[in-house]
Amino acid sequence: MLDAKTIEVIKSTVPVLEVHGQTITKQFYQMMFKNHPELLNVFNHANQRQGKQPAALANAVYAAAAHIDRLEEILPVVKNIAQKHRALGILPEHYPIVGENLLAAIKTVLGDAATDEIIDAWAQAYGVIADVFISVEAEMYQEAEQQKGGWRGFRRFVVERKVKESDVITSFYLKPEDGGEIASYLPGQYITVRVKPEGQEFTHLRHYSLSTSAGHPYYRISVKQEDAIGDNPAGVVSTYLHEQIQEGDTVEISAPAGDFTLDQSKQIPVVLLSGGVGLTPMVSMLETLVEGDSNRDVVYIHAARCGSHHAMKEHIDQLTREHADRLRSYHVYESPAAGESCDKTGFIDLPWLKTVADPKADFYFCGPVPFMRAVNQALKEWGVPQERIHFEFFGPADSL
């Protein structure tokens, strides 16, 4: 436990972190990767380059400082981050490295303002926060390994099938190379794929949502090929999966993780909304709802650029026909090609949403950040309470 003086010092740095947080975390990552380049085998280089990871860490450090005397209040955030750490293989021995470089970054950015008293207080606080993460993650590693079909770390899987779903999205059906059982998962969870494309110095890891319901002898992920946009190069892993990996090849996978999951204890209607490749966790939720014992009414709305970018349309249409008593599905095309039909042209908006969805439902959504921001705003305007609004970011946590 931290003493009152240490807590007071940490809280006094909150305004400074609000102003300088991202500068500190950018400096931290530069120093850490310079001192420990082997950690580039774990971290997402694209998120570093785009500033997403430093921004997410800055928010986490700020939240920890603001709640340093009541860390239990940010336990949901801790658990979300810990899920990703377990999936990536972050271990207790990594925490001293992070602490040493974070303190050095604070000192470098704040200069003389980072007094010995502040640095000492942050060293103590970091020790407490690190212990919380290490403890939570130890339980997660144990659970992942001891569950039926589970394992620790990474396991080799064979690409049994590779199916093109649209012009930009391809599904990969993955079976364990050892022929053993695989762990079950909750609809909405992801697996982490580790690959080392030819010519790359480091291994690359990516989280991909499982895009089908549990209970199959395989995992399925559906991956969008990320093309180069502006200063951002093409996605290393998605390009490798699309262009290099073939049926019969192997990839390494960590056991399913993630806390963005369908609450199956409720009986109220469900509305699922997805944009682009954000359909992956939504399809897993949809299949779970209509194929299981649930009698809940379901509305599924998918937004895509046009028909050629619309993955799994035939599959969703078939599910809708088979479960017409309680499933309705709609698709919205931003710019439909000539002759393409859809339920709405342009974007999902509140007036249209009111014609197809029940405001008393549970709402789940995933997709590009602008899509999620628009959906979130529409639901709030409609008066849907926060506890019935559920969403997930692909990548580091952002804010809507």
C-alpha positions as a Markdown table, in Angstrom:
| # | Residue | x | y | z |
|---|---|---|---|---|
| 1 | Met | 0.0 | 0.0 | 0.0 |
| 2 | Leu | 1.1 | 3.6 | -0.6 |
| 3 | Asp | 1.3 | 6.1 | 2.2 |
| 4 | Ala | -0.7 | 9.3 | 2.2 |
| 5 | Lys | 2.3 | 11.5 | 1.2 |
| 6 | Thr | 3.1 | 9.3 | -1.8 |
| 7 | Ile | -0.6 | 9.4 | -2.9 |
| 8 | Glu | -0.6 | 13.2 | -2.5 |
| 9 | Val | 2.5 | 13.6 | -4.7 |
| 10 | Ile | 1.1 | 11.3 | -7.4 |
| 11 | Lys | -2.2 | 13.2 | -7.5 |
| 12 | Ser | -0.4 | 16.5 | -7.8 |
| 13 | Thr | 1.1 | 15.2 | -11.1 |
| 14 | Val | -2.3 | 14.5 | -12.7 |
| 15 | Pro | -2.6 | 18.0 | -14.3 |
| 16 | Val | 1.0 | 17.6 | -15.7 |
| 17 | Leu | 0.1 | 14.2 | -17.1 |
| 18 | Glu | -3.0 | 15.7 | -18.8 |
| 19 | Val | -0.7 | 18.1 | -20.7 |
| 20 | His | 2.4 | 16.1 | -21.2 |
| 21 | Gly | 1.2 | 12.5 | -21.1 |
| 22 | Gln | 1.6 | 11.7 | -24.7 |
| 23 | Thr | 5.0 | 13.4 | -25.0 |
| 24 | Ile | 6.1 | 11.2 | -22.0 |
| 25 | Thr | 4.8 | 8.0 | -23.5 |
| 26 | Lys | 6.2 | 8.7 | -26.9 |
| 27 | Gln | 9.6 | 9.3 | -25.3 |
| 28 | Phe | 9.1 | 6.1 | -23.2 |
| 29 | Tyr | 8.6 | 3.9 | -26.2 |
| 30 | Gln | 11.6 | 5.4 | -28.0 |
| 31 | Met | 13.8 | 4.8 | -25.0 |
| 32 | Met | 12.5 | 1.3 | -24.3 |
| 33 | Phe | 12.9 | 0.0 | -27.9 |
| 34 | Lys | 16.4 | 1.5 | -28.1 |
| 35 | Asn | 17.4 | -0.2 | -24.8 |
| 36 | His | 15.4 | -3.4 | -25.5 |
| 37 | Pro | 14.9 | -3.9 | -29.2 |
| 38 | Glu | 13.8 | -7.5 | -28.6 |
| 39 | Leu | 10.4 | -6.1 | -27.4 |
| 40 | Leu | 9.7 | -5.0 | -31.0 |
| 41 | Asn | 8.8 | -8.7 | -31.4 |
| 42 | Val | 5.8 | -8.1 | -29.2 |
| 43 | Phe | 4.5 | -4.6 | -29.9 |
| 44 | Asn | 2.4 | -3.5 | -32.9 |
| 45 | His | 4.7 | -1.3 | -35.0 |
| 46 | Ala | 1.8 | 0.3 | -36.9 |
| 47 | Asn | 0.1 | 1.4 | -33.6 |
| 48 | Gln | 3.4 | 2.9 | -32.5 |
| 49 | Arg | 3.9 | 4.8 | -35.8 |
| 50 | Gln | 0.3 | 6.1 | -35.8 |
| 51 | Gly | 0.6 | 7.3 | -32.2 |
| 52 | Lys | -2.3 | 5.0 | -31.1 |
| 53 | Gln | -0.2 | 3.0 | -28.5 |
| 54 | Pro | 1.4 | 6.1 | -26.9 |
| 55 | Ala | -2.0 | 7.8 | -26.7 |
| 56 | Ala | -3.6 | 4.7 | -25.1 |
| 57 | Leu | -0.7 | 4.3 | -22.6 |
| 58 | Ala | -1.0 | 8.0 | -21.7 |
| 59 | Asn | -4.7 | 7.6 | -21.0 |
| 60 | Ala | -3.9 | 4.6 | -18.8 |
| 61 | Val | -1.2 | 6.3 | -16.8 |
| 62 | Tyr | -3.4 | 9.4 | -16.3 |
| 63 | Ala | -6.3 | 7.1 | -15.1 |
| 64 | Ala | -3.9 | 5.3 | -12.7 |
| 65 | Ala | -2.6 | 8.6 | -11.3 |
| 66 | Ala | -6.1 | 10.0 | -10.9 |
| 67 | His | -7.3 | 6.8 | -9.1 |
| 68 | Ile | -4.1 | 5.9 | -7.3 |
| 69 | Asp | -6.0 | 5.8 | -3.9 |
| 70 | Arg | -8.8 | 3.7 | -5.3 |
| 71 | Leu | -7.3 | 1.5 | -8.0 |
| 72 | Glu | -10.3 | -0.9 | -7.7 |
| 73 | Glu | -12.4 | 1.6 | -9.6 |
| 74 | Ile | -10.3 | 1.1 | -12.8 |
| 75 | Leu | -10.1 | -2.7 | -12.4 |
| 76 | Pro | -12.3 | -3.1 | -15.6 |
| 77 | Val | -9.7 | -1.1 | -17.6 |
| 78 | Val | -6.9 | -3.1 | -16.0 |
| 79 | Lys | -8.6 | -6.4 | -16.9 |
| 80 | Asn | -9.2 | -5.2 | -20.5 |
| 81 | Ile | -5.5 | -4.4 | -20.9 |
| 82 | Ala | -4.5 | -7.6 | -19.1 |
| 83 | Gln | -6.5 | -9.7 | -21.6 |
| 84 | Lys | -4.4 | -8.2 | -24.4 |
| 85 | His | -1.2 | -8.6 | -22.4 |
| 86 | Arg | -1.9 | -12.3 | -21.8 |
| 87 | Ala | -2.8 | -12.8 | -25.5 |
| 88 | Leu | 0.5 | -11.1 | -26.5 |
| 89 | Gly | 2.7 | -13.1 | -24.0 |
| 90 | Ile | 3.6 | -10.2 | -21.7 |
| 91 | Leu | 5.4 | -11.7 | -18.6 |
| 92 | Pro | 6.3 | -10.4 | -15.1 |
| 93 | Glu | 9.9 | -9.9 | -16.2 |
| 94 | His | 8.8 | -7.2 | -18.7 |
| 95 | Tyr | 7.4 | -4.9 | -16.0 |
| 96 | Pro | 10.7 | -3.8 | -14.5 |
| 97 | Ile | 11.8 | -2.8 | -18.0 |
| 98 | Val | 8.7 | -0.8 | -18.5 |
| 99 | Gly | 9.0 | 0.9 | -15.1 |
| 100 | Glu | 12.7 | 1.8 | -15.6 |
| 101 | Asn | 12.0 | 3.4 | -19.0 |
| 102 | Leu | 8.8 | 5.1 | -18.0 |
| 103 | Leu | 10.5 | 6.9 | -15.0 |
| 104 | Ala | 13.4 | 7.9 | -17.3 |
| 105 | Ala | 10.9 | 9.3 | -19.8 |
| 106 | Ile | 9.1 | 11.3 | -17.1 |
| 107 | Lys | 12.5 | 12.7 | -16.0 |
| 108 | Thr | 13.5 | 13.5 | -19.6 |
| 109 | Val | 10.3 | 15.3 | -20.5 |
| 110 | Leu | 9.6 | 17.2 | -17.3 |
| 111 | Gly | 13.3 | 18.1 | -16.6 |
| 112 | Asp | 13.8 | 19.9 | -13.4 |
| 113 | Ala | 10.1 | 19.7 | -12.6 |
| 114 | Ala | 10.5 | 16.0 | -12.0 |
| 115 | Thr | 12.0 | 16.3 | -8.5 |
| 116 | Asp | 13.4 | 13.3 | -6.6 |
| 117 | Glu | 10.2 | 13.3 | -4.5 |
| 118 | Ile | 8.0 | 12.9 | -7.7 |
| 119 | Ile | 10.3 | 10.2 | -9.2 |
| 120 | Asp | 10.4 | 8.3 | -5.9 |
| 121 | Ala | 6.6 | 8.5 | -5.6 |
| 122 | Trp | 6.1 | 7.3 | -9.1 |
| 123 | Ala | 8.5 | 4.4 | -8.6 |
| 124 | Gln | 6.5 | 3.3 | -5.6 |
| 125 | Ala | 3.2 | 3.8 | -7.5 |
| 126 | Tyr | 4.4 | 1.9 | -10.5 |
| 127 | Gly | 5.4 | -1.0 | -8.3 |
| 128 | Val | 1.9 | -1.2 | -6.9 |
| 129 | Ile | 0.2 | -0.9 | -10.4 |
| 130 | Ala | 2.6 | -3.5 | -11.9 |
| 131 | Asp | 1.8 | -5.9 | -9.1 |
| 132 | Val | -1.9 | -5.6 | -9.8 |
| 133 | Phe | -1.3 | -6.3 | -13.5 |
| 134 | Ile | 1.0 | -9.2 | -12.8 |
| 135 | Ser | -1.5 | -10.8 | -10.4 |
| 136 | Val | -4.5 | -10.4 | -12.8 |
| 137 | Glu | -2.5 | -11.7 | -15.7 |
| 138 | Ala | -1.2 | -14.7 | -13.7 |
| 139 | Glu | -4.8 | -15.8 | -13.2 |
| 140 | Met | -5.6 | -15.3 | -16.9 |
| 141 | Tyr | -2.5 | -17.4 | -18.0 |
| 142 | Gln | -3.6 | -20.2 | -15.6 |
| 143 | Glu | -7.2 | -20.1 | -16.8 |
| 144 | Ala | -6.2 | -20.1 | -20.5 |
| 145 | Glu | -3.9 | -23.1 | -19.9 |
| 146 | Gln | -6.1 | -25.2 | -17.6 |
| 147 | Gln | -9.4 | -24.9 | -19.5 |
| 148 | Lys | -10.4 | -27.8 | -21.7 |
| 149 | Gly | -8.4 | -27.6 | -24.9 |
| 150 | Gly | -6.4 | -24.7 | -23.5 |
| 151 | Trp | -2.7 | -23.9 | -23.7 |
| 152 | Arg | -0.1 | -21.4 | -22.5 |
| 153 | Gly | 1.8 | -19.1 | -24.9 |
| 154 | Phe | 1.6 | -19.8 | -28.6 |
| 155 | Arg | 0.5 | -23.0 | -30.4 |
| 156 | Arg | 0.9 | -23.9 | -34.1 |
| 157 | Phe | -2.3 | -24.1 | -36.2 |
| 158 | Val | -2.7 | -25.2 | -39.8 |
| 159 | Val | -4.7 | -23.1 | -42.3 |
| 160 | Glu | -7.2 | -25.7 | -43.3 |
| 161 | Arg | -9.2 | -23.4 | -45.6 |
| 162 | Lys | -8.8 | -19.9 | -47.0 |
| 163 | Val | -12.0 | -18.4 | -48.3 |
| 164 | Lys | -12.4 | -15.0 | -50.1 |
| 165 | Glu | -15.4 | -13.3 | -48.5 |
| 166 | Ser | -15.3 | -10.0 | -50.5 |
| 167 | Asp | -12.8 | -7.8 | -52.5 |
| 168 | Val | -11.0 | -6.9 | -49.2 |
| 169 | Ile | -11.8 | -9.6 | -46.6 |
| 170 | Thr | -10.6 | -13.3 | -46.5 |
| 171 | Ser | -11.5 | -15.9 | -43.9 |
| 172 | Phe | -9.0 | -18.4 | -42.5 |
| 173 | Tyr | -10.1 | -21.7 | -41.0 |
| 174 | Leu | -7.4 | -22.8 | -38.4 |
| 175 | Lys | -7.0 | -26.2 | -36.9 |
| 176 | Pro | -4.3 | -27.2 | -34.3 |
| 177 | Glu | -1.3 | -28.9 | -35.9 |
| 178 | Asp | -1.1 | -31.3 | -32.9 |
| 179 | Gly | -4.6 | -32.6 | -33.7 |
| 180 | Gly | -5.7 | -31.9 | -30.1 |
| 181 | Glu | -8.8 | -30.1 | -28.8 |
| 182 | Ile | -9.1 | -26.4 | -28.9 |
| 183 | Ala | -10.4 | -24.0 | -26.2 |
| 184 | Ser | -13.9 | -22.7 | -26.4 |
| 185 | Tyr | -14.6 | -19.0 | -26.4 |
| 186 | Leu | -17.3 | -16.4 | -25.9 |
| 187 | Pro | -18.9 | -14.6 | -28.8 |
| 188 | Gly | -16.9 | -11.4 | -29.4 |
| 189 | Gln | -13.5 | -12.7 | -28.2 |
| 190 | Tyr | -10.3 | -12.8 | -30.4 |
| 191 | Ile | -7.2 | -14.9 | -30.9 |
| 192 | Thr | -3.7 | -13.5 | -31.4 |
| 193 | Val | -1.8 | -14.5 | -34.5 |
| 194 | Arg | 2.0 | -14.4 | -34.4 |
| 195 | Val | 3.9 | -14.5 | -37.8 |
| 196 | Lys | 7.4 | -13.6 | -39.1 |
| 197 | Pro | 7.0 | -12.6 | -42.8 |
| 198 | Glu | 10.0 | -13.2 | -45.0 |
| 199 | Gly | 12.3 | -10.2 | -44.9 |
| 200 | Gln | 11.0 | -8.9 | -41.6 |
| 201 | Glu | 13.4 | -8.5 | -38.7 |
| 202 | Phe | 10.9 | -9.0 | -36.0 |
| 203 | Thr | 7.8 | -11.2 | -35.4 |
| 204 | His | 4.5 | -9.5 | -35.7 |
| 205 | Leu | 1.4 | -10.1 | -33.6 |
| 206 | Arg | -2.2 | -9.1 | -34.3 |
| 207 | His | -5.5 | -9.7 | -32.5 |
| 208 | Tyr | -8.3 | -11.0 | -34.8 |
| 209 | Ser | -11.9 | -11.5 | -33.7 |
| 210 | Leu | -13.2 | -15.0 | -34.1 |
| 211 | Ser | -15.9 | -14.7 | -36.8 |
| 212 | Thr | -18.0 | -17.7 | -36.1 |
| 213 | Ser | -19.8 | -19.2 | -33.0 |
| 214 | Ala | -17.9 | -21.6 | -30.7 |
| 215 | Gly | -18.2 | -25.4 | -30.9 |
| 216 | His | -16.5 | -26.0 | -34.2 |
| 217 | Pro | -13.2 | -28.1 | -34.4 |
| 218 | Tyr | -11.5 | -25.0 | -35.9 |
| 219 | Tyr | -11.1 | -21.2 | -35.3 |
| 220 | Arg | -12.1 | -18.8 | -38.0 |
| 221 | Ile | -10.8 | -15.3 | -38.4 |
| 222 | Ser | -11.8 | -13.0 | -41.2 |
| 223 | Val | -9.1 | -10.5 | -42.1 |
| 224 | Lys | -9.3 | -7.3 | -44.1 |
| 225 | Gln | -6.2 | -6.5 | -46.2 |
| 226 | Glu | -5.0 | -3.1 | -45.0 |
| 227 | Asp | -3.7 | -1.2 | -48.0 |
| 228 | Ala | -1.3 | 1.8 | -47.8 |
| 229 | Ile | -3.2 | 5.0 | -47.0 |
| 230 | Gly | -1.3 | 8.3 | -47.1 |
| 231 | Asp | 1.8 | 8.0 | -44.9 |
| 232 | Asn | 0.6 | 4.7 | -43.4 |
| 233 | Pro | 2.1 | 1.7 | -45.2 |
| 234 | Ala | 0.2 | -1.5 | -46.0 |
| 235 | Gly | -0.6 | -3.7 | -43.0 |
| 236 | Val | 2.3 | -6.2 | -42.6 |
| 237 | Val | 0.3 | -9.1 | -41.1 |
| 238 | Ser | -2.9 | -8.7 | -43.1 |
| 239 | Thr | -0.9 | -8.5 | -46.4 |
| 240 | Tyr | 1.1 | -11.5 | -45.4 |
| 241 | Leu | -2.0 | -13.5 | -44.6 |
| 242 | His | -3.8 | -12.5 | -47.8 |
| 243 | Glu | -0.8 | -12.8 | -50.2 |
| 244 | Gln | 1.6 | -15.3 | -48.7 |
| 245 | Ile | -0.2 | -17.7 | -46.4 |
| 246 | Gln | -1.8 | -20.6 | -48.3 |
| 247 | Glu | -3.9 | -23.6 | -47.2 |
| 248 | Gly | -1.6 | -26.1 | -45.4 |
| 249 | Asp | 0.7 | -23.4 | -44.0 |
| 250 | Thr | 1.0 | -22.8 | -40.3 |
| 251 | Val | 0.7 | -19.8 | -38.0 |
| 252 | Glu | 1.1 | -19.5 | -34.2 |
| 253 | Ile | -1.9 | -18.6 | -32.1 |
| 254 | Ser | -2.5 | -17.7 | -28.4 |
| 255 | Ala | -5.7 | -18.9 | -26.7 |
| 256 | Pro | -8.9 | -16.8 | -27.1 |
| 257 | Ala | -9.1 | -13.6 | -25.1 |
| 258 | Gly | -11.1 | -10.4 | -24.7 |
| 259 | Asp | -13.9 | -9.0 | -22.6 |
| 260 | Phe | -16.1 | -7.5 | -25.4 |
| 261 | Thr | -18.5 | -10.4 | -25.3 |
| 262 | Leu | -22.2 | -11.0 | -25.7 |
| 263 | Asp | -24.2 | -11.0 | -22.4 |
| 264 | Gln | -26.1 | -14.2 | -22.8 |
| 265 | Ser | -27.9 | -13.9 | -19.4 |
| 266 | Lys | -30.4 | -11.3 | -20.7 |
| 267 | Gln | -33.6 | -12.0 | -22.5 |
| 268 | Ile | -34.2 | -8.5 | -24.0 |
| 269 | Pro | -33.9 | -7.9 | -27.8 |
| 270 | Val | -30.4 | -7.5 | -29.3 |
| 271 | Val | -29.3 | -5.1 | -32.0 |
| 272 | Leu | -25.9 | -5.8 | -33.7 |
| 273 | Leu | -24.3 | -3.1 | -35.9 |
| 274 | Ser | -21.1 | -3.5 | -37.8 |
| 275 | Gly | -19.1 | -1.4 | -40.3 |
| 276 | Gly | -16.6 | -3.0 | -42.7 |
| 277 | Val | -14.5 | -5.7 | -41.1 |
| 278 | Gly | -16.2 | -4.9 | -37.7 |
| 279 | Leu | -18.6 | -7.6 | -38.7 |
| 280 | Thr | -16.3 | -10.3 | -37.3 |
| 281 | Pro | -17.3 | -10.3 | -33.6 |
| 282 | Met | -20.9 | -9.4 | -34.7 |
| 283 | Val | -21.3 | -12.5 | -36.8 |
| 284 | Ser | -20.0 | -14.7 | -33.9 |
| 285 | Met | -22.6 | -13.1 | -31.7 |
| 286 | Leu | -25.3 | -13.4 | -34.3 |
| 287 | Glu | -24.7 | -17.1 | -34.9 |
| 288 | Thr | -24.6 | -17.8 | -31.2 |
| 289 | Leu | -28.0 | -16.0 | -30.7 |
| 290 | Val | -29.8 | -17.8 | -33.5 |
| 291 | Glu | -28.2 | -21.2 | -33.3 |
| 292 | Gly | -28.4 | -21.7 | -29.5 |
| 293 | Asp | -31.3 | -21.8 | -27.0 |
| 294 | Ser | -31.9 | -18.1 | -27.0 |
| 295 | Asn | -35.4 | -16.8 | -28.1 |
| 296 | Arg | -34.3 | -13.2 | -28.2 |
| 297 | Asp | -35.3 | -11.0 | -31.1 |
| 298 | Val | -32.3 | -9.9 | -33.1 |
| 299 | Val | -31.7 | -7.1 | -35.6 |
| 300 | Tyr | -28.4 | -7.2 | -37.5 |
| 301 | Ile | -27.3 | -4.1 | -39.5 |
| 302 | His | -24.2 | -4.0 | -41.6 |
| 303 | Ala | -22.6 | -1.0 | -43.3 |
| 304 | Ala | -20.2 | -1.4 | -46.2 |
| 305 | Arg | -18.8 | 0.8 | -48.9 |
| 306 | Cys | -20.6 | -1.2 | -51.6 |
| 307 | Gly | -21.6 | -4.8 | -52.5 |
| 308 | Ser | -18.2 | -5.9 | -53.5 |
| 309 | His | -16.9 | -5.0 | -50.0 |
| 310 | His | -19.8 | -6.7 | -48.2 |
| 311 | Ala | -18.4 | -9.9 | -46.7 |
| 312 | Met | -20.6 | -12.9 | -45.7 |
| 313 | Lys | -23.8 | -11.4 | -47.2 |
| 314 | Glu | -25.1 | -14.7 | -48.5 |
| 315 | His | -24.5 | -16.3 | -45.1 |
| 316 | Ile | -26.4 | -13.6 | -43.2 |
| 317 | Asp | -29.2 | -13.7 | -45.8 |
| 318 | Gln | -29.5 | -17.5 | -45.2 |
| 319 | Leu | -29.5 | -17.1 | -41.4 |
| 320 | Thr | -32.2 | -14.5 | -41.8 |
| 321 | Arg | -34.4 | -16.8 | -43.9 |
| 322 | Glu | -33.9 | -19.7 | -41.5 |
| 323 | His | -34.7 | -17.7 | -38.4 |
| 324 | Ala | -37.2 | -15.3 | -39.9 |
| 325 | Asp | -39.4 | -15.5 | -36.8 |
| 326 | Arg | -36.9 | -13.5 | -34.7 |
| 327 | Leu | -34.1 | -12.3 | -37.0 |
| 328 | Arg | -34.2 | -9.3 | -39.3 |
| 329 | Ser | -31.1 | -8.1 | -41.2 |
| 330 | Tyr | -30.3 | -4.9 | -43.1 |
| 331 | His | -27.4 | -3.7 | -45.1 |
| 332 | Val | -26.4 | -0.1 | -45.7 |
| 333 | Tyr | -24.1 | 0.8 | -48.7 |
| 334 | Glu | -22.2 | 4.1 | -48.7 |
| 335 | Ser | -21.8 | 4.1 | -52.5 |
| 336 | Pro | -23.6 | 1.2 | -54.1 |
| 337 | Ala | -22.5 | 0.3 | -57.6 |
| 338 | Ala | -25.0 | 0.4 | -60.5 |
| 339 | Gly | -27.6 | -2.3 | -60.0 |
| 340 | Glu | -26.7 | -3.1 | -56.4 |
| 341 | Ser | -29.6 | -3.1 | -54.0 |
| 342 | Cys | -29.4 | -2.3 | -50.3 |
| 343 | Asp | -31.8 | -1.2 | -47.5 |
| 344 | Lys | -30.3 | 2.2 | -47.2 |
| 345 | Thr | -27.8 | 4.3 | -49.2 |
| 346 | Gly | -25.3 | 6.5 | -47.4 |
| 347 | Phe | -24.8 | 6.0 | -43.6 |
| 348 | Ile | -26.7 | 4.7 | -40.6 |
| 349 | Asp | -28.5 | 7.6 | -38.9 |
| 350 | Leu | -30.9 | 7.9 | -36.1 |
| 351 | Pro | -34.1 | 8.6 | -38.1 |
| 352 | Trp | -33.5 | 5.4 | -40.1 |
| 353 | Leu | -32.4 | 3.4 | -37.0 |
| 354 | Lys | -35.6 | 4.3 | -35.3 |
| 355 | Thr | -37.6 | 2.5 | -38.1 |
| 356 | Val | -35.7 | -0.8 | -37.7 |
| 357 | Ala | -34.5 | -1.2 | -34.1 |
| 358 | Asp | -36.0 | -1.3 | -30.6 |
| 359 | Pro | -34.7 | 1.3 | -28.2 |
| 360 | Lys | -35.2 | -1.1 | -25.3 |
| 361 | Ala | -32.6 | -3.6 | -26.9 |
| 362 | Asp | -29.0 | -4.3 | -26.0 |
| 363 | Phe | -26.8 | -2.6 | -28.6 |
| 364 | Tyr | -23.4 | -4.0 | -29.7 |
| 365 | Phe | -21.3 | -2.4 | -32.4 |
| 366 | Cys | -17.9 | -2.5 | -34.0 |
| 367 | Gly | -16.2 | -0.9 | -37.0 |
| 368 | Pro | -14.0 | 2.0 | -38.0 |
| 369 | Val | -13.8 | 4.8 | -35.3 |
| 370 | Pro | -16.0 | 7.3 | -37.3 |
| 371 | Phe | -18.7 | 4.6 | -37.7 |
| 372 | Met | -18.6 | 3.8 | -34.0 |
| 373 | Arg | -18.6 | 7.5 | -33.0 |
| 374 | Ala | -21.7 | 8.1 | -35.2 |
| 375 | Val | -23.6 | 5.0 | -33.8 |
| 376 | Asn | -22.7 | 5.9 | -30.2 |
| 377 | Gln | -23.9 | 9.5 | -30.7 |
| 378 | Ala | -27.2 | 8.3 | -32.3 |
| 379 | Leu | -27.9 | 5.8 | -29.5 |
| 380 | Lys | -27.2 | 8.5 | -26.8 |
| 381 | Glu | -29.5 | 11.0 | -28.6 |
| 382 | Trp | -32.2 | 8.2 | -28.7 |
| 383 | Gly | -31.8 | 7.9 | -24.9 |
| 384 | Val | -30.4 | 4.4 | -24.8 |
| 385 | Pro | -28.7 | 4.1 | -21.4 |
| 386 | Gln | -25.0 | 3.5 | -21.2 |
| 387 | Glu | -25.3 | 0.0 | -19.7 |
| 388 | Arg | -27.0 | -1.2 | -22.9 |
| 389 | Ile | -24.4 | 0.3 | -25.2 |
| 390 | His | -21.4 | -2.1 | -25.9 |
| 391 | Phe | -18.6 | -1.6 | -28.4 |
| 392 | Glu | -15.0 | -2.6 | -29.1 |
| 393 | Phe | -12.1 | -0.9 | -30.8 |
| 394 | Phe | -9.8 | -2.8 | -33.0 |
| 395 | Gly | -6.4 | -1.9 | -31.6 |
| 396 | Pro | -5.5 | 0.3 | -28.6 |
| 397 | Ala | -8.5 | 1.8 | -26.7 |
| 398 | Asp | -9.7 | 5.1 | -28.1 |
| 399 | Ser | -12.5 | 7.4 | -27.0 |
| 400 | Leu | -15.8 | 8.0 | -28.6 |
